[in-house]
Amino acid sequence: MSDKIRGACLCGKIRYEIKNNFERLFFCHCKQCQKMSGSDHTSNLFGETDRLTWLSGKDQITRFDYLGRGFTNAFCKLCGSGVPFLNQSGTAIIVRAGSLEGKPVFENASKIFVAERAQWNEEKTVADSYETFAELPDYPDKHSRIHLKNVVISSDKLVDTYSVAQYQATLRPSHDLAANALSTAVSNKWLV
């Protein structure tokens, strides 16, 4: 087993390597982590400050410091994925566990800010599990509209129509132009 582990953001522009020996894994349920992640919690690994090496994309990182609570969010400015950052006190590197490309090694795990846990999580503690979206019992009837939607790219007139898969495969890599066109299409309700 290597003593280092690599990670990346979703679009792959930001890549890093860090020593795979973390002090702790925190499942943080604070209100700020809920807002940042859009979920019930974040999964954050804490490591020593001198163990991180940026391989690419460091200039693509945006950092937001929430000063009232010592909370920080660092993310890729292209895809929005959480990326490692130095905490505000400068005492630890915090790594979003989901950004790693392997299994992290950590000494302890804790749930923190459990009093702020999302109420909906408590109400539905058991959920059905499926390997893929297509395994849902009512697929594709109930969910086919998700897969049949098209992305229309247009400025003053219709330029082209892409299936979501075509869009992701062809236009997503050239994100800047596509993002601007998609933003225009969404704001003008040109999605079909």
Secondary structure, 3 states (H helix, E strand, C coil): CCCEEEEECCCCCCEEEEECCEEEEEEECCHHHHHHHCCCCEEEEEECCCCEEEEECHHHEEEEEECCCCEEEEEECCCCCECCEECCCCCCEEEEHHHECCCCCEEEEEEECHHHCCHHHHHCCCCCCCCCHHHCCCCCCCCHHHHHCEEEEECCCEEEEEEHHHHHHHHCCCHHHHHHHHHHHHHCCCCC
